[in-house]
Structures are given as C-alpha cells and as structure tokens.
Amino acid sequence: MGADEIQSFDPATAALSSRRRMLKSTAVGFGHLALCGLLGQQSIAEEARQNPLAAQVPPLAARAKRIVFLFMKGGPSHVDTFDPKPLLTRDHGKPLPFDLPRVTFGAQGNLLKSPWKFHRHGESGLPVSELFPNVAKHIDDLCILRSVHGTNPAHGGALLKLHTGTDQFVRPSMGAWVVYGLGTENDNLPAYVTICPTLAHGGVNNWGSAFLPAHCQGTPIGTASQSSSSVAVKHIRNSRLPAGVQRRQLDLIREMNQDHLEQLGSRNQALEGRINSFELAYRMQATMPEIQDLSRESAATHRLYGLHDPVTEDFGRQCLMARRFLERGVRFVQVTHSDSEVQWDQHSNLYHGHTKNSAEVDLPIAGFLTDLKKRGLLEDTLVMWGGEFGRTPTAQGGNGRDHNPHGFTMWMAGAGVKGGYAYGATDDYGYYAAVNRMHVHDLHATMLHLLGLDHERLTFRYGGRDFRLTDVAGQVATAILA
C-alpha cells in the first residue's frame, strides 16, 4: 500500500477503501464489480450530502461512542486537587529550588503549601484532596492524568490550545473533529452541544468548525453568564406558524436551494450546510424542549445531581442536561463551569475561590458518574475533566497561585481507560510535567483513539495542505488503555 493511501481518513468513503485496494491489486476480470463499486460510491456520496451527520463506522476498534468534557474554566490547581506534593508542604515559604519558566504570566513568590489535606480512597488508594469528597468516591473509575502540559500561560491561548490544538490560528474545535469523523446517532439533535460556554478567551472559536463543514460546529445552549435554569435554544418554538405550514415553507426553500446547487455544477459546502441546518432546526422543535424539561426526571435524580441545593443546582442542571443529550445520541457534549466572580483563576485568595468552586461541582460530577454507570452509559462514554492549565506551586499575592501550563492534571473516566490509575507525574513540587509527559496533542490523540479514530488519518484538506487536530505531533498514551 502506498503512503498516499494511508495518510487521511475521509468518513464519507472510508468504507470503500478496502474494495478499491482489492480492485487495484487484481486489475482484471472485475469490470462489473468495479462498475457496481463506482455506483455505490456515488450513492454513498449522495447519502452524505442528504445527511452529512449520518453515523460513520470508525476505522479502528472503538471503546467510546461519545464524549462529555467537564471544563473548569480558569485553571484548577492540580497540587490542591489530584496531585499531592509532600515536599511542597515541607518547604512551604522557601524559594523554588529550580528556575522558573522563561515566560511567566505574573510575578511569583516562594512555595505555597496546599491548604487542604489529601486522603487515599477506593481500592486503588489514590489520593484526592478534601476539595472533592464526592468525586473521591469514584476514584476507582478515574484515570488521573498528572503530566498534561501545554504551551501558553494566558487564558485565551491556553483555551484555544486545549479546544482546537493550536493557540495561534483559528482551527476546528476537538468536538468538530469528532463530529467530522463519526457523525451522530440522532437525526433530531445537533451532533455537538456545548452547555453554558464562556464567550471570553476565544469564545465561539472554542466550539467552532473553522474550515470543516458547518454541520460539525457546536450548538451553544446559553452562556456562562446565564443561570442554567434559564438557558434554552433560541427560537425553538414558532408561535406564528403551525408545523404543516413550516414544512411547506422548508420544502419550497429546499427546492430553490437544490436548483441553485445544480446551477453551480459542483459541491458547495456552505449552501449544503444551510439546507441541512434548516431541516435539523425543524426537527429540533419537537426534540429539544423535551430534553431540557428536567421535570421529567425523578426527585431522586434531582437530588443525585444536587438540584435541591442552591450551591450545586446550577452545575447539576448542566450535568443532568448533558446526560439527557448523551443518551439520545449526541456525540460530543461540553459542560462549562465558569462565572464572572471567581472561576478557577485564583491569583489571590486561593482558599476562598477553590472552596467555592469545588463545592459547586463536586456533588454534581459524582452524581453524573453514578447516573452514567447505573444506566450503562459509562461503558461507552468517555468523560474528561480539567481546565486550560493548572496553577503554580509558588505563591502569588501571598495567598494565590499563578497560571501554570507546564504541568497540570486532567482526568478521564469511562470507555476504554484504566480506572483507579494515575498516569505520569510532575516534579517534586508540581511545576513541570516530568514523567510520561502528556502534551495537549497527546491528550487529543488518545481521545480520538478511544473513539476509533486515528489522529494521523483524520485530516481535512484546506488551503493546500492536510490539517488535523494534532497538527504534526501527538502520541496515543497506550498505558492508560484498559
């Protein structure tokens, strides 16, 4: 097989690749079969035009069918949550015993010990800080990634790096790449939903599709500045026209747009995307309100997610909505914890900020994991948790921590990853990723691998070159695979 045959993965024609190779190798005696293959390819291409979100069979064995990303905006401190550092406690108040990075976000002082104690949990005995007592009960389901690192110490660049693989250009988000490669398992909902996303630090670029087809972009539901109890897809109801009249209107618009496509004489992704967005919006009118109606859930489920408590209600509602989207076939769901007051960005008053934030998310995340497991969804759902970077082990403002992209913690749970397992390590104080370093590109490569996608073959040609989520890097962390 030539190198040009294995460099990229086109979801619309991947199923035909083996047949083409067979025809090429035999070369004789299969004229009729070749004709059928060409006709079949045209049929598949036409079907892809009619339904670009149709579910695709991944080229590799997949452990995960869907992903939910629990995004903690601002950068939670790894040395105060899932990466204990005894030497940091011992040497509290002393200078950092090695050099700072060449570029730092702000001035830093001496070492600052964690205000919280760590305790071992579960059969694995992995340590979790007092900030997450409920998540700690699920430690045997979590794969703690302690050696993640990026390149940018600023929120904007770090958010874009985590979500798109680059902090320098506008590129498709990781959710858009997942949808491009796999499509969706539901015809009546977007394939990619982001609940209460932040509009700051990259905004829509963090869930956009850039040069990928428009149907791959995320659909935002509310923003981080809104209460999750008030968010909804805008204009989901048409108060003026009944469904039958809307259907006739859409049929007319579709016919006109199809005529326009034929006049163009070639593919036009923007126009095709517009046609399909109209159709999806029409179907969503019946499905979306039902998903967001949490009154259909039992009182026990509401308590499980913390909807009974004003502290946990907002994030718990987001997590419960996420579960309802996942079980209905949405491929990628992001849930963002962010607010205009504190976020996870504690340059000062670390104790107040992290105490507040963890109290808001700990119970809902634990309830979410419990619910997924009870429903059998955790077996083929990949859950990811983390922020755009971590925090420094050194003090800022006396009682805070600065941005730290050089070594931080994220965790995965569910389909295909080892539970009760810690991968990699930072140095003795938690500043730099030191053992089994896991760059953001490696994180993306591993995520795609669990979905059955080869990050080196999932490419899209734009501007004269083949692009991919991991650019020209990325290694699958095979050690974390179950």
C-alpha positions as CSV (number, residue, x, y, z in Angstrom):
1,M,0.0,0.0,0.0
2,G,1.4,3.4,-0.9
3,A,2.0,6.1,1.6
4,D,-0.6,8.3,-0.1
5,E,-3.3,5.7,0.6
6,I,-3.0,5.8,4.3
7,Q,-2.4,9.4,5.2
8,S,-6.0,10.5,5.6
9,F,-9.4,9.3,6.6
10,D,-12.5,10.6,4.7
11,P,-15.6,9.5,6.6
12,A,-17.8,9.5,3.5
13,T,-15.7,7.0,1.6
14,A,-13.8,5.1,4.3
15,A,-16.0,2.0,3.9
16,L,-14.9,1.7,0.2
17,S,-11.2,1.9,0.7
18,S,-10.6,-1.9,1.1
19,R,-12.7,-2.6,-2.0
20,R,-10.7,-0.1,-4.1
21,R,-7.5,-1.6,-3.0
22,M,-8.7,-5.1,-4.0
23,L,-9.8,-3.9,-7.4
24,K,-6.5,-2.1,-7.9
25,S,-4.5,-5.2,-7.0
26,T,-6.4,-7.6,-9.2
27,A,-6.7,-5.3,-12.2
28,V,-8.5,-7.8,-14.4
29,G,-11.8,-9.7,-14.6
30,F,-13.9,-7.5,-12.4
31,G,-15.4,-4.9,-14.7
32,H,-18.9,-5.5,-13.4
33,L,-17.8,-5.3,-9.8
34,A,-15.8,-2.1,-10.5
35,L,-18.9,-0.5,-12.1
36,C,-21.0,-1.5,-9.0
37,G,-18.4,-0.1,-6.8
38,L,-18.4,3.3,-8.6
39,L,-22.2,3.4,-8.5
40,G,-22.1,2.5,-4.8
41,Q,-19.6,5.3,-4.2
42,Q,-21.9,7.8,-5.9
43,S,-24.8,6.5,-3.8
44,I,-22.8,6.9,-0.5
45,A,-21.7,10.4,-1.6
46,E,-25.3,11.4,-2.3
47,E,-26.4,10.0,1.0
48,A,-23.7,12.0,2.8
49,R,-25.0,15.1,1.0
50,Q,-28.5,14.4,2.1
51,N,-27.5,13.6,5.7
52,P,-23.9,14.8,6.4
53,L,-24.4,13.9,10.1
54,A,-25.1,10.2,9.4
55,A,-23.2,7.9,11.8
56,Q,-19.9,6.7,10.5
57,V,-18.1,3.4,11.2
58,P,-14.7,4.3,12.8
59,P,-11.7,2.7,11.1
60,L,-10.3,1.4,14.4
61,A,-11.8,-0.6,17.2
62,A,-13.7,1.9,19.3
63,R,-14.2,1.8,23.1
64,A,-16.1,5.1,23.3
65,K,-19.1,6.2,21.3
66,R,-19.5,9.6,22.7
67,I,-17.6,12.2,24.9
68,V,-18.5,14.7,27.6
69,F,-16.0,17.3,28.6
70,L,-16.5,18.8,32.0
71,F,-14.5,22.1,31.5
72,M,-13.3,24.0,34.6
73,K,-12.6,27.4,33.2
74,G,-9.7,29.4,34.7
75,G,-7.4,26.6,35.7
76,P,-8.0,24.5,38.8
77,S,-4.9,23.9,40.9
78,H,-3.6,20.3,40.5
79,V,-1.4,20.5,43.6
80,D,-4.6,21.3,45.6
81,T,-6.9,18.6,44.0
82,F,-5.4,15.4,42.5
83,D,-1.6,15.8,42.6
84,P,-0.4,15.9,46.2
85,K,3.2,17.2,46.9
86,P,4.6,16.4,50.3
87,L,7.8,18.4,49.6
88,L,5.6,21.4,48.8
89,T,4.2,21.2,52.4
90,R,7.7,20.6,53.9
91,D,9.3,23.5,52.1
92,H,6.4,26.0,52.4
93,G,7.7,29.6,52.4
94,K,11.1,28.7,50.8
95,P,12.2,29.8,47.3
96,L,11.6,27.4,44.4
97,P,14.8,25.3,44.2
98,F,15.0,25.5,40.4
99,D,14.5,28.0,37.6
100,L,11.1,29.4,36.6
101,P,9.9,29.1,33.0
102,R,11.4,31.5,30.5
103,V,8.0,33.2,30.2
104,T,5.7,33.5,33.2
105,F,2.3,35.2,33.4
106,G,3.0,37.2,36.5
107,A,5.4,37.7,39.4
108,Q,5.7,34.7,41.7
109,G,6.9,34.4,45.3
110,N,8.0,31.5,47.4
111,L,6.5,28.0,47.7
112,L,2.9,27.8,48.9
113,K,1.7,24.6,50.5
114,S,-1.8,23.3,49.9
115,P,-4.5,24.4,52.5
116,W,-6.2,21.1,52.0
117,K,-5.2,17.6,53.2
118,F,-5.2,14.6,50.8
119,H,-6.7,11.3,51.7
120,R,-6.5,7.9,49.9
121,H,-9.7,6.4,48.6
122,G,-11.1,3.3,47.0
123,E,-9.3,0.0,46.3
124,S,-6.7,1.8,44.3
125,G,-5.8,4.1,47.2
126,L,-5.3,7.1,45.0
127,P,-5.1,10.4,46.9
128,V,-7.7,13.1,46.4
129,S,-7.9,16.4,48.3
130,E,-10.6,17.4,50.7
131,L,-12.0,19.7,48.0
132,F,-13.6,16.7,46.2
133,P,-15.1,14.3,48.8
134,N,-17.8,13.1,46.5
135,V,-15.7,12.6,43.3
136,A,-13.2,10.8,45.5
137,K,-15.8,8.0,46.0
138,H,-15.4,7.3,42.3
139,I,-11.6,7.2,42.3
140,D,-11.6,3.6,41.1
141,D,-13.3,4.7,37.9
142,L,-10.9,7.7,37.3
143,C,-7.7,7.7,35.3
144,I,-5.7,10.7,36.7
145,L,-3.5,12.3,34.1
146,R,-0.9,14.1,36.2
147,S,1.6,15.1,33.4
148,V,-0.5,17.2,31.0
149,H,1.2,20.2,29.6
150,G,0.6,23.0,27.1
151,T,2.5,26.0,25.8
152,N,0.6,29.1,26.6
153,P,0.3,30.8,30.0
154,A,-2.5,33.1,29.0
155,H,-6.2,32.1,29.3
156,G,-7.1,32.9,25.7
157,G,-4.2,31.0,24.1
158,A,-4.5,28.1,26.6
159,L,-8.3,27.7,26.0
160,L,-7.7,27.6,22.2
161,K,-4.8,25.2,22.6
162,L,-7.0,22.8,24.6
163,H,-10.1,23.1,22.4
164,T,-8.5,23.3,19.0
165,G,-5.0,22.1,19.2
166,T,-3.4,25.5,18.4
167,D,-3.1,28.9,20.1
168,Q,-2.0,30.8,17.0
169,F,-4.7,30.3,14.4
170,V,-8.4,29.7,14.0
171,R,-8.8,25.9,13.8
172,P,-11.7,23.4,14.2
173,S,-12.5,22.5,17.8
174,M,-12.0,19.0,19.0
175,G,-15.7,18.4,19.1
176,A,-16.0,19.5,15.5
177,W,-13.3,16.9,14.5
178,V,-15.1,14.2,16.4
179,V,-18.3,15.0,14.5
180,Y,-16.5,15.2,11.2
181,G,-15.1,11.7,11.8
182,L,-18.1,10.0,13.4
183,G,-21.3,11.9,12.7
184,T,-24.1,11.5,15.1
185,E,-26.5,8.8,16.3
186,N,-29.5,11.1,16.4
187,D,-31.2,12.8,13.4
188,N,-33.2,15.3,15.5
189,L,-30.4,16.9,17.5
190,P,-27.1,18.6,16.8
191,A,-24.1,16.2,17.0
192,Y,-22.2,18.6,19.2
193,V,-23.7,20.6,22.1
194,T,-21.9,23.0,24.5
195,I,-23.9,24.0,27.6
196,C,-23.3,27.4,29.1
197,P,-20.0,28.0,27.3
198,T,-17.8,31.1,28.1
199,L,-17.8,33.8,25.5
200,A,-14.4,35.1,26.7
201,H,-10.9,33.9,25.7
202,G,-11.6,32.7,22.2
203,G,-15.4,32.5,22.6
204,V,-17.0,30.7,19.7
205,N,-13.7,29.6,18.3
206,N,-13.6,27.1,21.1
207,W,-16.6,25.2,19.7
208,G,-16.5,26.3,16.1
209,S,-15.8,24.3,13.0
210,A,-13.5,26.7,11.2
211,F,-12.8,25.2,7.7
212,L,-14.6,21.9,8.5
213,P,-18.2,21.6,7.2
214,A,-20.6,23.8,9.0
215,H,-22.6,20.9,10.4
216,C,-19.6,19.9,12.6
217,Q,-19.7,23.1,14.8
218,G,-21.0,23.1,18.3
219,T,-24.5,24.3,19.2
220,P,-24.3,26.6,22.3
221,I,-27.1,26.4,24.8
222,G,-26.9,29.6,26.9
223,T,-23.7,31.2,28.0
224,A,-21.5,31.1,31.2
225,S,-23.1,34.4,32.3
226,Q,-26.6,32.8,32.5
227,S,-28.2,30.6,35.0
228,S,-28.6,27.1,33.6
229,S,-32.3,27.2,34.7
230,S,-32.9,29.9,32.1
231,V,-31.0,28.7,29.1
232,A,-32.6,27.3,26.0
233,V,-32.1,27.1,22.3
234,K,-33.3,30.4,20.9
235,H,-36.3,30.5,18.6
236,I,-37.0,26.8,19.2
237,R,-40.8,27.5,19.1
238,N,-42.6,29.2,16.2
239,S,-45.5,30.9,17.7
240,R,-46.9,32.2,14.4
241,L,-46.9,29.2,12.1
242,P,-48.1,25.6,12.6
243,A,-45.8,22.7,11.8
244,G,-47.6,21.9,8.5
245,V,-47.1,25.4,7.1
246,Q,-43.4,25.5,8.2
247,R,-42.9,22.1,6.4
248,R,-44.3,23.6,3.2
249,Q,-42.1,26.6,3.5
250,L,-39.0,24.5,4.1
251,D,-39.9,22.3,1.1
252,L,-40.0,25.3,-1.1
253,I,-36.8,26.7,0.2
254,R,-35.1,23.4,-0.2
255,E,-36.3,23.0,-3.8
256,M,-35.0,26.5,-4.6
257,N,-31.6,25.8,-3.0
258,Q,-31.3,22.5,-4.8
259,D,-31.9,24.3,-8.1
260,H,-29.1,26.7,-7.1
261,L,-26.8,23.8,-6.3
262,E,-27.4,22.2,-9.7
263,Q,-26.8,25.6,-11.4
264,L,-23.4,25.8,-9.6
265,G,-22.5,22.4,-11.0
266,S,-20.2,21.5,-8.1
267,R,-20.2,20.9,-4.3
268,N,-20.9,24.0,-2.2
269,Q,-20.4,23.1,1.5
270,A,-21.9,26.4,2.7
271,L,-25.1,26.1,0.8
272,E,-25.5,22.4,1.6
273,G,-24.8,23.1,5.2
274,R,-27.5,25.8,5.2
275,I,-30.0,23.4,3.6
276,N,-29.3,20.7,6.3
277,S,-29.4,23.3,9.1
278,F,-32.9,24.3,8.1
279,E,-34.0,20.7,8.2
280,L,-32.3,20.0,11.6
281,A,-33.8,23.1,13.1
282,Y,-37.3,22.0,12.1
283,R,-36.8,18.5,13.6
284,M,-35.4,20.0,16.8
285,Q,-38.6,21.8,17.6
286,A,-40.1,18.6,18.9
287,T,-37.0,17.1,20.5
288,M,-35.1,19.9,22.2
289,P,-37.8,21.2,24.6
290,E,-38.4,17.6,25.8
291,I,-34.6,17.2,26.6
292,Q,-34.4,20.4,28.5
293,D,-37.5,19.7,30.5
294,L,-35.9,18.3,33.7
295,S,-39.3,17.9,35.4
296,R,-39.5,14.6,33.7
297,E,-36.7,13.3,36.0
298,S,-37.5,11.8,39.4
299,A,-37.0,13.6,42.7
300,A,-34.2,11.1,43.5
301,T,-32.4,12.0,40.3
302,H,-32.7,15.7,41.1
303,R,-31.1,15.1,44.5
304,L,-28.4,12.9,42.9
305,Y,-27.3,15.9,40.8
306,G,-27.7,18.4,43.6
307,L,-30.7,20.3,42.1
308,H,-32.1,20.6,45.7
309,D,-29.2,22.8,46.8
310,P,-28.7,26.4,45.6
311,V,-24.9,25.8,45.7
312,T,-24.9,22.8,43.4
313,E,-28.2,23.4,41.4
314,D,-26.7,25.4,38.5
315,F,-23.9,23.0,37.6
316,G,-26.0,20.0,38.5
317,R,-28.6,21.1,36.0
318,Q,-26.0,21.3,33.3
319,C,-24.7,17.8,34.1
320,L,-28.2,16.4,34.0
321,M,-28.9,18.0,30.7
322,A,-25.6,16.6,29.4
323,R,-26.7,13.0,30.4
324,R,-30.0,13.5,28.6
325,F,-28.2,14.6,25.4
326,L,-25.7,11.8,25.6
327,E,-28.4,9.1,26.0
328,R,-30.2,10.5,22.9
329,G,-27.2,10.1,20.6
330,V,-25.4,13.4,20.8
331,R,-21.8,12.7,20.0
332,F,-19.9,15.4,21.9
333,V,-21.2,17.4,24.9
334,Q,-19.3,20.1,26.8
335,V,-20.3,21.4,30.2
336,T,-18.5,24.5,31.4
337,H,-18.2,25.7,35.0
338,S,-17.4,29.4,34.9
339,D,-18.7,32.6,36.4
340,S,-17.9,36.3,36.3
341,E,-17.0,36.4,40.0
342,V,-14.3,33.8,40.7
343,Q,-13.9,31.0,38.1
344,W,-10.9,28.8,39.0
345,D,-8.5,31.6,38.4
346,Q,-7.2,32.3,42.0
347,H,-4.3,34.7,41.7
348,S,-5.2,35.6,45.3
349,N,-7.4,34.1,48.0
350,L,-6.9,30.5,46.8
351,Y,-8.7,29.1,49.7
352,H,-12.0,31.0,49.2
353,G,-12.1,30.6,45.4
354,H,-11.3,26.9,45.2
355,T,-13.5,26.1,48.1
356,K,-16.4,27.9,46.4
357,N,-15.8,26.3,43.0
358,S,-15.3,22.7,44.2
359,A,-18.5,22.9,46.4
360,E,-20.4,23.8,43.2
361,V,-19.2,21.0,41.1
362,D,-18.2,18.1,43.3
363,L,-21.6,16.6,44.1
364,P,-23.0,17.1,40.5
365,I,-19.9,15.4,38.9
366,A,-20.2,12.5,41.4
367,G,-23.9,12.2,40.6
368,F,-23.3,12.4,36.9
369,L,-20.8,9.5,37.1
370,T,-23.2,7.5,39.3
371,D,-26.0,8.0,36.9
372,L,-23.9,7.1,33.8
373,K,-22.8,3.9,35.5
374,K,-26.2,2.9,36.6
375,R,-27.6,3.4,33.1
376,G,-24.8,1.5,31.4
377,L,-23.6,4.7,29.6
378,L,-20.2,4.9,31.3
379,E,-19.1,1.7,29.4
380,D,-19.0,3.6,26.1
381,T,-18.9,7.2,27.2
382,L,-15.6,9.0,27.7
383,V,-15.7,11.6,30.5
384,M,-13.0,14.2,30.6
385,W,-12.4,16.7,33.4
386,G,-10.0,19.6,33.5
387,G,-9.1,23.3,32.8
388,E,-6.9,25.1,30.3
389,F,-3.9,24.8,32.7
390,G,-3.0,24.3,36.3
391,R,-1.6,26.6,39.0
392,T,1.9,27.2,40.2
393,P,3.3,25.7,43.4
394,T,4.7,29.2,44.1
395,A,2.6,31.9,45.7
396,Q,1.1,35.0,44.0
397,G,-0.3,37.8,46.0
398,G,0.7,36.0,49.2
399,N,-2.2,33.5,49.1
400,G,-2.9,32.7,45.5
401,R,-1.3,30.9,42.6
402,D,-0.3,32.0,39.1
403,H,-1.1,30.2,35.8
404,N,0.8,27.1,35.0
405,P,0.7,25.4,31.6
406,H,3.9,23.4,32.2
407,G,2.4,20.6,34.3
408,F,-1.2,20.0,35.4
409,T,-3.8,17.4,35.9
410,M,-6.8,16.3,34.0
411,W,-8.8,13.0,34.4
412,M,-10.7,10.6,32.2
413,A,-13.3,8.1,33.2
414,G,-15.4,5.5,31.3
415,A,-14.9,3.8,28.0
416,G,-11.6,2.2,27.5
417,V,-9.4,3.9,30.2
418,K,-8.0,2.3,33.3
419,G,-9.9,3.2,36.4
420,G,-8.1,3.8,39.7
421,Y,-4.9,4.6,37.8
422,A,-2.5,7.6,37.9
423,Y,-0.5,8.3,34.7
424,G,2.6,10.5,34.6
425,A,3.9,12.8,37.2
426,T,5.0,16.4,37.7
427,D,8.3,17.2,39.6
428,D,8.5,17.1,43.4
429,Y,6.8,20.5,43.7
430,G,4.3,20.2,40.9
431,Y,5.7,22.8,38.5
432,Y,6.7,20.9,35.4
433,A,5.5,17.7,33.8
434,A,8.3,15.3,34.4
435,V,7.3,11.6,33.9
436,N,5.4,10.3,30.9
437,R,4.8,13.9,29.7
438,M,1.4,14.3,28.0
439,H,1.2,17.2,25.7
440,V,-2.3,18.5,24.7
441,H,-1.7,16.9,21.3
442,D,-1.2,13.6,23.1
443,L,-4.4,14.1,25.0
444,H,-6.3,14.7,21.7
445,A,-4.6,11.7,20.0
446,T,-5.7,9.5,22.9
447,M,-9.2,10.8,22.9
448,L,-9.6,10.2,19.2
449,H,-8.1,6.7,19.6
450,L,-10.7,5.7,22.2
451,L,-13.3,6.8,19.6
452,G,-11.8,4.5,17.0
453,L,-10.2,7.4,15.1
454,D,-6.5,7.6,14.0
455,H,-5.4,11.1,14.7
456,E,-2.9,11.0,11.9
457,R,-5.5,9.9,9.3
458,L,-8.4,12.1,10.4
459,T,-7.4,15.0,8.1
460,F,-9.1,17.7,6.1
461,R,-7.5,19.5,3.1
462,Y,-7.7,23.2,3.3
463,G,-5.6,25.9,1.8
464,G,-3.3,23.4,0.0
465,R,-2.4,21.2,3.0
466,D,-3.9,18.5,5.1
467,F,-4.9,19.6,8.6
468,R,-5.6,17.6,11.7
469,L,-6.4,18.2,15.3
470,T,-3.0,17.2,16.5
471,D,-1.1,19.2,13.8
472,V,2.2,17.3,13.2
473,A,2.5,15.8,16.7
474,G,0.6,13.6,19.2
475,Q,1.2,10.2,20.6
476,V,-1.5,7.9,22.0
477,A,-1.0,7.2,25.7
478,T,-1.4,3.4,25.4
479,A,-0.5,2.9,29.0
480,I,-3.9,4.3,30.2
481,L,-5.9,2.0,27.9
482,A,-7.8,-0.8,29.7
